[in-house]
Amino acid sequence: MTTTSAVPSALSDPAAYAQAVADARRASAAYYEGGTSTLDDDAYDRLVRAITVYETEHPDEVLADSPSGKVAGGAVEGDVPHTVPMLSLDNVFSGEEFTTWAASLERRIGREVVSWNVQPKLDGLAIAARYEQGRLTRLITRGDGTAGEDVSHAAGTIEGLPAELTEKVTVEVRGEVLMTTAQFEYANEVRTEHGGDPFANPRNAAAGTLRAKDRAYTVPMTFFGYGLLPLPGTAGDLTALLGEEAHGALMDRTAALGVNTPASTDVPGVVVTSVEEVVARVEEIAGTRADLPFGIDGIVVKADLAADQAAAGSGTRAPRWAVAFKLPAVEKITRLLDVEWNVGRTGIIAPRAVLEPVELDGSTVTYATLHNPADITRRGLRLGDQVMVYKAGDIIPRIEAPVAHLRTGEEREIVFPAECPQCGSGIDTSEQRWRCERGRNCHLVASISYAAGRDQLDIEGLGHTRVVQLVEAGLVESLPDLFDRLTRDQLLSLERMGETSTDNLLAALDRARTQPLSRVLCALGVRGTGRSMSRRIARYFATMDHIRAADAAAMQRVDGIGAEKAPVIVAELAELAGQIDRLAAAGLSMTEPGATPPPAEGTEEAGAEGTDAGAGPLAGMKVVVTGAMTGPLEKLSRNQMNELIERAGGKSSGSVSKNTSLVVAGEGAGSKRAKAEDLGIRLATPDEFAEMVAGLLD
């Protein structure tokens, strides 16, 4: 059995070359025939590149079944001929490689490429959908490029591929069938409920589901069109038109027929006129990868004009006028070595996967999130499993699923803890996220350190080491002890605490008393809240008394709090009542500056957001901050910027979308600024933004 770690980077002799060809063909057959594979995408690409290099150096030794000269997907034999060969794409892996490829294309056609079409390379399975007089009649896989497999039985389960077009035309739409993240999660839930092993990733799930005919269940998939061709029977004028239109125009026509295309996503195809613009657009799309609801493994770049495509022609496996700009892998197969159980500041017991180290998205990954015990059970994970690990952007790596067909029988069950790993107390298992019965008192050091952090009470001089000292000395047993129990003499008695450091810490504690309600609330570490949610709650209710008086129904009126989270927050606040009383008595602020309490229950305005909402220079605006702030905003942390936005009546957000009103772009702003420009969203420099909120700056 070939594993990801065993893939060679170079082939030294004919035997190694022959083995590599056999491994590549076996992996391709497993994927295209059943949606499984012994290799992840990155490992397969590396294997094929090694094969190609060997064949270039030893042209007389090329084997007939080498994958280097075949269309991707050729492992499956099909009996439905394609009217036009359905080819795959050659790859480039950097801006330099693309520039070289583009230059070779222009030499081939004898002129500069007038325009380039750039669109995401969707991570799914290529199919051709044939329509006669506007009605869907057949679905065919790529197969070996000349003929494919009939999968028409799956037509009713594919979203974005209508049974009837908006016009009664006879055409073939080519595109990609995939599963979105939500569809993949649903597919695995249904599959495991019916006794099957979970799919390793959305691509394998789509490949296996597309061909399944005898399952007792169905799951949805999604189609995105990337090509439009005439068929025999197509009206003459339309045939001529489809043969002459630029690729971008063909995609517009495809969308007009009612077929889903990338134009409906946050990364639509665009037409640019230079190689530099292509590379810039590739970087923009790559920057959005982590936020997309579906997988992409690259960007497809095509000569846009039909005349350029015709002049370039095609090889046996790929067109010469298009190329796939591959992105670094964000998922790979590696081994699950162990599961650690860590206790957080509120007593939540969180499992963490320990992995055989693997290079992924530019970094070495050794740990991955497992969410909760129910997630482990649902995914059917076992120690020793080969698992598919996913990482994109700054997202914490996660395990998607075990690669069940790689199991050897030596895997072991994951043992869940019977008592709290931190303190040995009992565990509350009533919710999906298990919690120590002692709650936040279990991990007091983490709880106090969090409260003292810059984005909470900002207590300078109270770092982790000092908190450990205070707790181990028995001087602090809860957050209020810092303000109503700790004395100067007690601090002076601690090791490495002289008069200066003691007085500085006491002064920092005094400054913490002036922090607004939102920060006090955040410091309490209420489950279901964080910095942003604490600000929203404080802005809505204005005072701690109003927050504590709110029931679950009232709490749900705060933006972002649903029926599941509201009762948890209310219960947490009740549990913290004693600490809140002590903090108030110690002089900490229990009001939010500029906020007005909501109307009393039963009045005409009740149920609406607090009266501060909608007021201020950013009223009703959704604002994203990116890059380094300068000028009057230079010393503000990102959390302080978000606080400023909300005090001005706006709503802070971490991602750019069509609903974003304003992007504050500082020095070094990258993909978020680019996305805002693409969407036509208003941009502001730090100085311009400072002028907008001048009345609220200290």
C-alpha positions in Angstrom: 0.0 0.0 0.0 1.3 3.4 -0.9 1.0 6.2 1.7 1.4 9.9 1.3 4.7 9.9 3.2 6.1 7.2 0.8 5.7 9.3 -2.4 9.1 9.8 -4.0 10.3 13.2 -5.1 12.6 11.7 -7.7 12.8 8.4 -9.5 16.3 6.8 -9.8 15.8 3.7 -12.0 13.3 1.9 -14.2 12.0 -0.2 -11.4 11.1 2.9 -9.3 9.6 4.5 -12.4 7.4 1.5 -13.1 6.3 1.3 -9.4 5.4 5.0 -9.5 3.3 4.6 -12.6 1.5 1.6 -11.0 0.9 3.6 -7.8 -0.5 6.6 -9.8 -2.8 4.5 -11.9 -4.1 2.6 -8.8 -4.8 5.9 -7.0 -6.5 7.4 -10.0 -8.7 4.3 -10.5 -9.7 4.2 -6.9 -10.7 7.8 -6.9 -12.6 8.0 -10.3 -14.3 4.6 -9.8 -15.4 4.8 -6.2 -14.5 8.2 -4.7 -11.6 6.7 -2.6 -7.8 7.0 -3.0 -4.6 5.9 -1.5 -3.1 9.4 -2.0 -4.2 12.9 -1.4 -4.1 15.5 -4.2 -0.7 16.9 -3.3 0.9 13.5 -3.1 -0.6 12.5 -6.4 0.6 15.7 -8.1 4.1 15.1 -6.8 4.1 11.5 -8.0 3.0 12.6 -11.5 5.6 15.3 -11.6 8.3 12.8 -10.7 7.1 10.5 -13.4 7.1 13.3 -16.0 10.7 14.3 -15.0 11.9 10.7 -15.4 10.2 10.4 -18.8 11.7 13.6 -20.0 15.2 12.2 -19.1 14.4 8.7 -20.4 12.0 9.1 -23.4 12.7 5.5 -24.6 11.3 4.0 -21.4 7.9 5.6 -21.3 5.2 3.1 -20.3 1.9 2.9 -22.2 -0.2 3.3 -19.0 1.8 6.4 -17.7 -0.6 9.0 -16.4 1.5 11.8 -17.9 0.0 11.5 -21.3 -3.5 10.7 -20.3 -6.6 12.8 -19.4 -7.3 13.0 -15.7 -10.1 10.6 -15.0 -9.1 8.2 -17.7 -9.1 5.3 -15.2 -12.8 4.9 -15.8 -13.9 3.4 -19.1 -16.9 4.9 -20.6 -19.2 3.9 -23.5 -20.7 7.4 -24.3 -18.5 9.2 -26.9 -17.9 12.9 -26.4 -18.7 15.1 -29.3 -15.5 17.1 -28.6 -12.7 15.6 -26.5 -13.1 16.4 -22.8 -9.5 17.2 -21.8 -7.8 18.0 -18.5 -5.4 20.8 -17.9 -1.6 21.1 -17.5 -0.4 22.7 -14.3 1.8 25.6 -13.2 2.7 26.2 -9.5 4.1 29.8 -9.4 3.8 33.2 -11.1 7.2 32.5 -12.8 6.0 29.2 -14.2 2.8 30.9 -15.5 4.8 33.7 -17.1 6.9 31.1 -18.9 3.8 29.2 -20.0 2.1 32.4 -21.3 5.2 33.3 -23.3 5.2 29.9 -24.9 1.5 30.2 -25.8 2.1 33.6 -27.5 5.0 32.2 -29.5 2.8 29.3 -30.6 0.0 31.6 -31.9 2.4 34.3 -33.2 0.9 37.2 -31.3 0.1 38.5 -27.9 -2.9 37.1 -26.1 -5.4 40.0 -26.1 -7.3 38.9 -23.0 -7.2 36.2 -20.3 -10.1 34.7 -18.4 -9.3 33.9 -14.8 -11.7 31.8 -12.6 -11.4 29.4 -9.7 -10.6 25.8 -10.3 -13.4 24.0 -8.4 -12.4 20.9 -6.6 -14.9 18.3 -7.9 -15.6 16.0 -10.8 -16.0 17.1 -14.4 -19.1 16.1 -16.3 -20.9 17.0 -19.5 -24.7 17.8 -19.4 -26.5 17.4 -22.7 -29.7 19.3 -23.4 -32.1 18.7 -26.3 -34.5 21.5 -27.0 -33.8 22.9 -23.6 -34.4 19.6 -21.6 -31.7 17.7 -19.8 -31.3 14.3 -21.4 -27.9 13.0 -20.3 -25.0 13.4 -17.9 -21.6 12.0 -18.8 -18.3 11.9 -16.9 -15.0 12.9 -18.4 -13.8 9.3 -18.6 -10.8 8.9 -20.8 -11.5 12.2 -22.6 -13.0 10.6 -25.7 -15.8 8.7 -24.0 -17.3 8.8 -20.5 -19.7 7.0 -18.2 -23.4 7.7 -18.2 -24.5 9.1 -14.8 -27.8 10.5 -15.8 -29.4 8.8 -12.8 -27.9 11.5 -10.6 -29.5 14.4 -12.4 -32.2 15.1 -9.8 -29.7 15.4 -7.0 -27.4 18.1 -8.5 -28.3 21.7 -7.6 -27.5 24.3 -10.2 -28.1 22.0 -13.1 -31.8 22.6 -14.2 -34.0 20.0 -15.8 -35.0 22.7 -18.3 -33.1 25.7 -19.7 -34.6 29.1 -20.1 -34.4 28.6 -23.9 -35.2 25.6 -26.0 -31.7 25.1 -27.3 -29.7 21.9 -28.0 -26.4 22.4 -26.3 -23.9 20.7 -24.0 -22.9 22.4 -20.7 -19.6 21.3 -19.2 -18.7 21.9 -15.6 -17.8 20.5 -12.2 -19.9 18.6 -9.8 -18.9 19.1 -6.2 -20.2 19.1 -2.6 -20.2 22.4 -0.7 -19.0 22.3 2.9 -22.6 22.1 4.2 -23.5 19.3 1.7 -20.4 17.3 2.7 -21.3 17.5 6.4 -24.9 16.4 5.6 -23.7 13.6 3.3 -21.5 12.1 6.1 -24.3 12.4 8.6 -26.6 10.5 6.3 -23.9 8.0 5.2 -22.9 7.1 8.8 -26.6 6.8 9.8 -26.9 4.1 7.1 -23.9 2.2 8.4 -21.3 3.5 5.9 -17.9 4.9 6.6 -17.7 8.7 6.3 -16.2 10.2 3.1 -12.7 11.5 3.5 -13.3 14.8 1.9 -15.9 16.6 -0.3 -14.2 15.7 -3.6 -14.3 12.0 -2.8 -17.8 12.3 -1.6 -18.9 13.9 -4.9 -17.1 11.3 -7.0 -18.6 8.3 -5.1 -22.1 9.8 -4.9 -22.3 10.7 -8.6 -21.9 7.0 -9.6 -23.9 5.5 -6.8 -27.1 3.8 -8.1 -28.3 1.4 -5.4 -28.0 3.5 -2.2 -30.9 3.6 0.2 -30.4 7.4 0.5 -29.6 10.4 -1.7 -27.6 13.5 -0.9 -27.4 16.8 -2.8 -24.4 18.0 -4.9 -23.8 21.3 -6.7 -22.9 22.0 -10.3 -20.8 24.9 -11.7 -20.6 25.3 -15.4 -17.3 26.2 -17.1 -18.1 25.5 -20.8 -20.8 25.6 -23.5 -20.7 23.7 -26.7 -23.1 23.2 -29.7 -24.5 19.7 -30.3 -25.8 18.1 -33.5 -29.2 19.6 -33.9 -28.2 23.0 -32.6 -29.5 25.9 -34.7 -27.0 27.0 -37.3 -26.7 30.6 -36.1 -26.2 29.5 -32.5 -23.6 27.0 -33.5 -21.6 29.7 -35.3 -22.1 32.1 -32.3 -20.9 29.5 -29.8 -17.8 28.9 -31.9 -16.9 32.6 -32.1 -17.7 34.0 -28.7 -15.1 34.7 -26.1 -15.0 32.4 -23.1 -16.3 35.1 -20.7 -19.3 35.7 -23.1 -20.0 32.0 -23.2 -20.2 32.0 -19.4 -22.6 34.9 -19.4 -24.8 33.0 -21.9 -24.5 29.8 -19.7 -25.8 31.7 -16.7 -28.6 33.3 -18.8 -29.8 29.7 -19.6 -30.3 29.1 -15.9 -27.1 27.1 -15.2 -25.1 27.8 -12.1 -21.6 29.3 -12.9 -18.8 30.8 -10.7 -20.4 34.2 -11.4 -22.9 33.4 -8.6 -20.0 33.1 -6.0 -17.7 35.5 -4.3 -15.0 34.5 -6.8 -16.5 35.1 -10.2 -14.5 34.7 -13.4 -12.9 37.9 -14.6 -11.2 39.0 -17.9 -7.9 40.8 -17.7 -5.4 41.9 -20.4 -2.0 41.2 -19.0 0.1 38.5 -17.4 0.6 40.7 -14.4 -3.1 41.1 -13.9 -3.5 37.4 -14.1 -1.0 36.8 -11.3 -2.7 39.5 -9.2 -6.1 38.0 -9.7 -4.7 34.5 -8.8 -3.5 36.0 -5.5 -6.9 37.6 -4.8 -8.8 34.4 -5.3 -6.2 32.5 -3.2 -6.8 35.0 -0.4 -10.5 34.2 -0.3 -10.0 30.4 -0.3 -10.5 29.9 3.5 -13.8 31.7 3.4 -15.4 29.9 0.4 -18.3 27.5 1.0 -16.6 25.0 -1.4 -13.2 23.7 -2.1 -10.8 25.1 -4.8 -7.4 23.6 -5.6 -6.3 26.3 -8.0 -7.2 28.9 -10.6 -7.9 28.2 -14.2 -6.4 30.7 -16.7 -7.6 30.6 -20.3 -6.9 32.6 -23.4 -10.3 34.3 -23.6 -10.8 34.8 -27.3 -12.0 32.0 -29.5 -9.5 33.0 -32.2 -6.6 32.6 -29.8 -7.9 29.2 -28.6 -8.3 28.0 -32.2 -4.8 29.1 -33.1 -3.3 27.4 -30.1 -5.1 24.1 -30.6 -4.9 21.1 -28.2 -2.7 18.2 -27.3 -3.9 14.6 -26.6 -4.6 15.3 -22.9 -4.8 19.1 -22.5 -5.6 22.3 -24.5 -2.6 24.5 -25.2 -4.6 27.7 -24.5 -5.5 27.0 -20.8 -3.6 26.0 -17.7 -4.4 25.3 -14.0 -2.5 27.5 -11.6 -2.3 25.1 -8.6 -2.4 26.4 -5.1 -0.6 24.9 -2.1 -2.4 21.9 -0.7 -4.8 22.7 2.2 -5.6 19.0 2.8 -3.4 15.9 3.2 -3.5 12.4 4.6 -1.6 11.8 7.7 -1.8 9.5 10.8 -3.8 10.2 14.0 -1.3 9.3 16.7 -3.2 10.3 19.9 -5.9 12.5 21.4 -5.2 15.0 24.2 -7.9 16.3 26.5 -7.3 20.0 27.4 -9.3 22.0 29.9 -10.1 25.7 29.0 -10.6 28.7 31.2 -14.4 28.0 31.6 -13.9 24.3 32.3 -14.6 23.1 28.8 -12.8 19.8 28.1 -11.7 19.9 24.5 -10.1 17.0 22.6 -7.1 17.8 20.4 -5.7 15.4 17.8 -2.0 14.6 17.8 -0.8 14.0 14.2 2.1 12.5 12.5 3.7 15.9 11.3 2.7 16.9 7.8 3.5 20.0 5.7 0.3 21.8 4.9 -0.5 25.2 3.5 3.0 26.5 4.2 3.5 25.1 7.8 4.1 21.9 9.6 0.9 20.6 11.2 1.1 18.4 14.3 -2.2 19.1 16.0 -5.8 19.5 14.8 -9.1 20.3 16.4 -11.7 17.6 17.2 -14.4 19.9 18.5 -16.0 17.6 21.1 -16.5 13.9 21.9 -19.7 13.7 19.8 -17.7 14.9 16.8 -15.2 12.0 17.4 -18.0 9.5 17.6 -19.8 10.9 14.5 -16.7 10.7 12.4 -15.8 7.2 13.6 -12.2 8.1 14.4 -9.8 5.6 15.8 -6.2 5.9 17.0 -3.8 4.9 14.2 -6.2 6.0 11.5 -5.0 7.6 8.3 -7.0 10.9 8.4 -7.7 13.7 6.0 -6.5 16.9 7.6 -7.7 20.3 6.3 -6.2 23.7 6.8 -6.7 27.0 4.9 -5.4 30.5 5.7 -5.3 31.1 9.5 -7.9 28.5 10.3 -6.9 25.9 12.9 -6.3 22.6 11.2 -9.2 20.1 11.4 -9.7 16.5 10.7 -12.4 16.0 8.1 -12.7 12.2 8.3 -10.8 8.9 8.6 -9.6 7.4 5.3 -11.5 4.2 6.1 -10.3 2.2 3.1 -6.7 2.5 4.4 -7.4 0.8 7.7 -5.2 -2.2 8.6 -7.2 -3.6 11.5 -4.6 -2.4 14.0 -6.4 0.9 14.8 -7.7 1.4 18.4 -10.8 3.0 19.9 -10.3 6.5 21.4 -10.9 6.4 25.1 -12.9 9.3 26.5 -11.9 10.6 30.0 -14.0 9.5 33.0 -12.9 12.5 35.1 -11.6 15.9 34.5 -8.0 15.7 33.2 -7.1 19.0 35.0 -8.4 18.5 38.5 -9.9 15.0 38.7 -13.5 16.2 39.4 -16.5 14.8 37.7 -17.5 15.8 34.1 -20.8 17.3 33.0 -21.7 15.4 29.8 -25.2 16.9 29.4 -24.1 19.0 26.4 -22.0 18.2 23.3 -19.1 20.1 24.8 -18.1 18.4 28.0 -17.3 20.5 31.0 -15.6 20.0 34.4 -18.2 20.1 37.2 -16.1 22.8 38.8 -16.5 25.0 35.8 -14.1 28.0 35.5 -12.8 27.2 39.0 -11.1 24.2 37.6 -8.6 26.2 35.5 -8.4 29.3 37.6 -5.0 30.4 36.2 -6.3 30.4 32.6 -9.5 32.2 33.7 -7.7 35.0 35.6 -5.0 35.4 32.8 -7.8 35.8 30.2 -9.6 38.4 32.3 -6.3 40.4 32.7 -5.6 40.3 28.9 -5.3 43.4 26.8 -8.7 43.0 25.1 -10.5 42.5 28.5 -9.4 44.4 31.6 -5.9 45.2 30.2 -4.1 44.8 33.6 -0.5 45.5 32.8 2.0 43.5 34.9 -0.5 40.6 35.5 0.9 38.0 33.1 0.6 34.3 33.3 3.6 33.8 35.6 2.3 36.4 38.1 -1.2 34.8 38.1 0.4 31.4 38.9 2.1 33.0 41.9 -1.1 34.6 43.2 -3.1 31.4 42.8 -0.4 29.1 44.3 0.0 31.4 47.2 -3.8 31.3 47.8 -4.2 35.0 47.4 -6.6 34.8 44.4 -9.4 32.3 44.2 -11.6 34.2 41.8 -11.6 37.3 39.7 -13.0 39.7 42.3 -10.2 38.8 44.7 -7.9 41.0 42.6 -10.0 44.1 43.5 -11.4 43.5 46.9 -9.0 41.2 48.7 -5.5 41.6 47.3 -3.3 44.0 49.4 0.0 45.8 48.9 1.6 43.8 51.7 0.5 40.5 50.1 2.0 41.5 46.8 5.3 42.5 48.5 5.5 39.1 50.1 5.8 37.4 46.7 9.1 36.5 45.1 10.4 39.1 42.7 7.8 41.7 43.7 9.4 44.9 44.8 7.8 48.2 45.8 7.9 49.5 42.2 6.3 46.5 40.5 3.8 46.2 43.3 2.7 49.8 43.0 2.5 49.5 39.2 0.3 46.5 39.5 -2.0 48.2 42.0 -2.2 51.2 39.7 -3.1 48.9 36.7 -5.9 47.3 38.8 -7.2 50.8 39.6 -7.2 51.6 35.8 -9.1 48.4 35.2 -12.0 49.7 37.3 -12.6 52.3 34.6 -12.9 49.8 31.7 -16.4 49.8 30.1 -19.1 47.2 30.8 -18.3 45.3 27.6 -14.8 44.6 28.8 -15.9 43.6 32.3 -18.5 41.3 30.7 -15.8 39.8 28.4 -13.4 39.3 31.4 -16.0 37.2 33.2 -15.7 34.6 30.4 -19.3 33.9 30.0 -19.8 30.8 27.8 -21.2 31.6 24.4 -19.6 35.1 24.3 -16.3 36.6 23.3 -15.1 40.1 22.6 -17.5 40.9 19.8 -20.6 39.4 21.5 -19.8 41.0 24.8 -19.8 44.4 23.0 -23.1 43.7 21.4 -24.7 42.6 24.7 -23.3 45.7 26.5 -24.4 48.1 23.7 -27.9 46.6 23.7 -28.6 46.5 27.4 -26.4 49.4 28.5 -26.1 48.4 32.1 -25.2 45.2 34.0 -28.5 45.4 35.8 -30.4 45.2 32.6 -28.2 42.3 31.4 -28.9 40.3 34.5 -32.6 41.0 34.4 -32.9 39.6 30.8 -34.4 36.2 30.3 -33.6 34.0 27.3 -36.3 35.7 25.1 -34.8 39.2 25.8 -31.3 37.9 25.3 -32.2 36.6 21.8 -32.9 40.2 20.7 -29.2 40.8 20.6 -27.8 40.3 17.2 -26.1 36.9 16.8 -27.7 35.2 19.9 -30.1 32.4 18.9 -32.4 30.1 20.8 -29.6 27.7 21.7 -27.1 30.2 23.0 -29.5 32.6 24.9 -30.3 30.2 27.8 -26.7 29.3 28.3 -25.7 33.0 28.6 -28.6 33.6 31.0 -27.6 30.6 33.2 -23.9 31.6 33.2 -24.8 35.1 34.4 -26.8 33.7 37.2 -23.9 31.4 38.1 -21.6 34.4 38.2 -24.0 36.6 40.3 -21.8 36.6 43.4 -18.7 37.6 41.4 -20.6 40.4 39.6 -21.8 41.8 42.9 -18.3 41.8 44.3 -16.9 43.5 41.2 -19.6 46.2 41.3 -18.9 46.8 45.0 -15.1 47.0 44.2 -15.9 49.9 41.9 -15.7 48.3 38.4 -17.8 50.0 35.8 -21.2 48.4 35.2 -22.3 50.7 32.4 -21.5 51.0 28.7 -20.6 54.6 27.6 -23.0 56.0 25.0 -25.5 53.2 25.2 -29.1 53.5 26.2 -31.1 50.7 27.9 -33.8 49.1 25.7 -37.4 50.1 26.2 -39.3 48.3 29.0 -41.2 45.2 28.2 -44.7 45.9 27.0 -44.0 49.3 25.6 -44.4 50.1 21.9 -40.6 50.1 21.2 -40.0 46.9 23.1 -38.3 44.2 21.0 -36.3 46.8 19.0 -32.6 47.2 19.5 -31.5 49.7 22.1 -32.0 53.3 21.3 -28.3 53.8 20.7 -28.5 51.6 17.6 -28.8 53.5 14.4 -27.1 56.6 15.9 -23.6 57.8 15.2 -21.5 58.5 12.1 -21.4 54.8 11.2 -25.1 54.1 11.8 -26.3 51.0 9.9 -22.8 50.3 8.4 -20.9 47.0 8.4 -17.2 47.9 8.7 -14.1 45.7 8.1 -10.6 46.8 9.3 -7.5 45.4 7.5 -3.8 46.3 7.5 -1.8 48.4 10.0 -3.4 51.5 11.3 -1.5 54.8 11.2 -1.9 58.4 12.4 -4.5 59.0 15.1 -5.4 55.2 15.1 -1.8 53.9 15.2 -2.0 52.8 18.9 -5.4 51.1 18.7 -5.5 47.3 18.8 -7.8 45.5 16.4 -10.2 45.0 19.3 -10.1 48.7 20.2 -10.9 49.5 16.5 -13.9 47.2 16.6 -15.1 48.9 19.9 -14.7 52.3 18.2 -16.8 51.1 15.2 -19.6 49.9 17.4 -19.5 53.1 19.6 -20.1 55.0 16.3 -23.2 52.9 15.6 -21.7 50.5 13.1 -21.1 46.8 13.2 -17.5 45.3 13.0 -16.8 42.3 10.9 -13.7 40.2 10.1 -14.6 39.4 6.5 -15.5 41.3 3.3 -18.8 40.4 1.6 -21.5 42.1 -0.5 -23.0 43.3 2.7 -19.9 45.2 3.8 -20.4 49.0 3.8 -16.8 50.2 4.4 -13.3 48.8 4.5 -10.7 50.7 6.5 -7.5 49.7 4.7 -4.2 50.4 6.4 -0.6 49.7 5.5 -0.1 46.2 4.1 -3.8 45.6 3.4 -4.0 42.6 1.1 -6.8 40.3 0.0 -9.5 42.1 1.9 -8.7 45.3 0.2 -8.6 43.6 -3.2 -12.0 41.9 -2.6 -13.5 45.3 -1.6 -12.2 46.8 -4.8 -13.7 43.9 -6.8 -17.1 44.3 -5.1 -17.1 48.1 -5.4 -17.1 48.6 -1.7 -16.1 52.0 -0.3 -12.5 52.2 1.0 -11.1 54.5 3.6 -7.5 55.2 4.8 -6.9 55.3 8.6 -6.8 59.1 8.5 -10.1 59.3 6.6 -11.7 56.9 9.0 -10.3 58.9 12.0 -12.1 62.0 10.6 -15.4 60.1 10.3 -15.3 59.2 14.0 -13.4 62.2 15.3 -15.9 62.9 18.0 -15.4 59.5 19.5 -11.6 59.4 19.6 -10.0 60.1 23.0 
